[in-house]
């Protein structure tokens, strides 16, 4: 990340912090830790991760790096399928931040997402999985406004898509203001995966090397 971009991000963070509680939003890291996130999320009050934290392993290393920036809540994605991730990460998570209800779930179209959205009627729904940035305010079947946000992927670039995260500012609930979102683009090439997150094939190769 070059100096001008760091200055722009710092200015954005300062402005958004002044408008409300600042949440750093990330998804689909797939076992990659990008040091640029330290600068992007500096000043955030809370971090959320919408799943595919690791890559058949390694979720704890990614979350540990995020926790050194701010408290983090994460949900399980479809490649968080190792025993440790399945124990540690829920399918959905509901947070109450600055009197806003925020639902985390990896796949928007999943039965789990539909059930949680019906049950909780959240103000904000944060998802991942597609690796595509999306942001929309919709009206639910119950007639409520709802912000739906997918921050894109902060892991390896795929499908000719860019890499990105989001900053979400939640204003004071009684102010009449609606949450604001800013997309932060990351470098097109991701850092290598962490050693703990190289997937089943790599783990098998390491076992063979140890045995042999």
RAUR-V267520 format. One record per residue. N is the residue number from 1. RES is the residue in one letter. SS is DSSP state (~ for helix, > for strand, _ for the rest). D_LAST is the distance of its C-alpha to the last C-alpha in Angstrom with 1 decimal. Layout:
N|RES|SS|D_LAST, N|RES|SS|D_LAST
This chain:
1|X|_|41.8, 2|X|_|44.8, 3|X|~|47.6, 4|X|~|50.2, 5|X|~|48.0, 6|X|~|47.2, 7|X|~|50.9, 8|X|~|51.7, 9|X|~|49.1, 10|X|~|50.4, 11|X|~|53.9, 12|X|~|52.9, 13|X|~|51.3, 14|X|~|54.4, 15|X|~|56.7, 16|X|~|54.8, 17|X|~|54.5, 18|X|~|58.2, 19|X|~|58.7, 20|X|_|56.7, 21|X|>|53.4, 22|X|>|50.6, 23|X|>|47.4, 24|X|>|44.4, 25|X|>|42.9, 26|X|>|39.4, 27|X|_|37.3, 28|X|_|34.3, 29|X|_|32.2, 30|X|_|29.0, 31|X|_|26.9, 32|X|>|28.7, 33|X|_|30.6, 34|X|_|33.4, 35|X|_|35.0, 36|X|~|38.3, 37|X|~|38.8, 38|X|~|39.6, 39|X|~|42.8, 40|X|~|43.5, 41|X|_|43.5, 42|X|_|45.0, 43|X|_|48.1, 44|X|_|47.1, 45|X|_|48.1, 46|X|>|45.5, 47|X|>|42.4, 48|X|>|41.4, 49|X|>|38.3, 50|X|_|38.9, 51|X|_|35.4, 52|X|_|32.1, 53|X|_|31.3, 54|X|_|27.5, 55|X|_|25.3, 56|X|_|23.7, 57|X|_|23.1, 58|X|_|24.4, 59|X|~|28.0, 60|X|~|28.5, 61|X|~|27.6, 62|X|~|30.2, 63|X|~|32.8, 64|X|~|32.3, 65|X|~|33.2, 66|X|~|36.2, 67|X|~|37.3, 68|X|_|37.8, 69|X|_|40.5, 70|X|_|42.3, 71|X|_|41.9, 72|X|>|40.0, 73|X|>|40.1, 74|X|>|37.6, 75|X|>|37.3, 76|X|_|34.5, 77|X|_|33.8, 78|X|_|32.3, 79|X|_|28.8, 80|X|_|28.9, 81|X|_|27.5, 82|X|_|24.8, 83|X|~|26.0, 84|X|~|26.8, 85|X|~|28.9, 86|X|~|30.7, 87|X|~|31.6, 88|X|~|32.7, 89|X|_|34.4, 90|X|>|37.6, 91|X|_|38.6, 92|X|>|41.9, 93|X|>|43.4, 94|X|>|47.0, 95|X|>|48.1, 96|X|>|51.6, 97|X|>|52.0, 98|X|_|55.5, 99|X|_|57.0, 100|X|>|55.1, 101|X|>|52.8, 102|X|>|49.5, 103|X|>|47.2, 104|X|>|43.5, 105|X|>|41.8, 106|X|_|39.2, 107|X|_|40.9, 108|X|_|44.6, 109|X|_|45.2, 110|X|_|43.2, 111|X|~|45.1, 112|X|~|44.0, 113|X|~|45.6, 114|X|~|48.8, 115|X|~|49.1, 116|X|~|48.5, 117|X|~|51.0, 118|X|~|53.5, 119|X|~|53.2, 120|X|~|53.2, 121|X|_|55.1, 122|X|_|53.2, 123|X|_|54.8, 124|X|>|51.5, 125|X|>|48.6, 126|X|>|45.4, 127|X|>|42.8, 128|X|_|39.9, 129|X|_|37.7, 130|X|_|39.7, 131|X|_|38.7, 132|X|_|42.4, 133|X|>|44.9, 134|X|>|47.8, 135|X|>|50.7, 136|X|>|53.7, 137|X|>|56.3, 138|X|>|57.3, 139|X|>|59.8, 140|X|_|58.3, 141|X|_|60.0, 142|X|_|61.4, 143|X|_|63.1, 144|X|_|60.9, 145|X|>|59.6, 146|X|>|55.8, 147|X|>|53.6, 148|X|>|50.4, 149|X|>|47.8, 150|X|>|44.5, 151|X|>|43.2, 152|X|_|40.9, 153|X|>|37.2, 154|X|_|35.8, 155|X|_|32.4, 156|X|_|31.3, 157|X|_|34.4, 158|X|_|34.7, 159|X|_|37.4, 160|X|_|39.2, 161|X|_|40.2, 162|X|_|40.5, 163|X|>|38.9, 164|X|>|41.1, 165|X|>|41.9, 166|X|>|45.3, 167|X|>|47.7, 168|X|>|50.0, 169|X|>|53.1, 170|X|>|54.8, 171|X|_|58.4, 172|X|_|60.6, 173|X|~|61.2, 174|X|~|65.0, 175|X|~|65.3, 176|X|_|65.4, 177|X|_|62.7, 178|X|_|59.7, 179|X|_|56.1, 180|X|>|55.2, 181|X|>|51.9, 182|X|>|50.6, 183|X|>|47.7, 184|X|>|45.5, 185|X|>|43.6, 186|X|_|40.3, 187|X|_|38.8, 188|X|_|37.9, 189|X|_|34.3, 190|X|_|32.2, 191|X|_|29.8, 192|X|_|26.1, 193|X|>|24.7, 194|X|_|23.7, 195|X|~|20.0, 196|X|~|20.7, 197|X|~|22.2, 198|X|_|19.9, 199|X|~|20.2, 200|X|~|18.2, 201|X|~|16.3, 202|X|~|15.2, 203|X|~|14.1, 204|X|~|12.1, 205|X|~|10.4, 206|X|~|9.8, 207|X|~|8.4, 208|X|~|5.8, 209|X|~|5.2, 210|X|~|5.6, 211|X|~|3.8, 212|X|_|0.0
